[in-house]
């Protein structure tokens, strides 16, 4: 798992830049600068520092089910031993797009995207259940994406 670079202090201007990009990730640096009171060059530099430090990413968000991937699911994973070691193995699997250590019924939650049910079965049997320390899994299939939010602002 990659180590996070040092996080810069988030002042009001950095927070305002993040909120501008949460509303529209394609806004120009000139537009961002005008909205937050910076020059275009200063806005570009701030965005670069925020992305390099891992505070934010600028990506195209898609619905995998509408792009030809027929199966998306959340896998609840119970672990015997160090759950961090299992999580580190999970992040290396290309079909896994989200991994979180959790408290509750599952030690880890991993979101996966697969081409079809056969690929999901193969992923579970060949990859996930084969990781040392995985004691059990439970699969929650996604049937339809109803809401995906990324503009929750900053604190």
Order of alpha helices (4+ residues) and beta strands (2+ residues): alpha-alpha-alpha-beta-alpha-beta-beta-alpha-beta
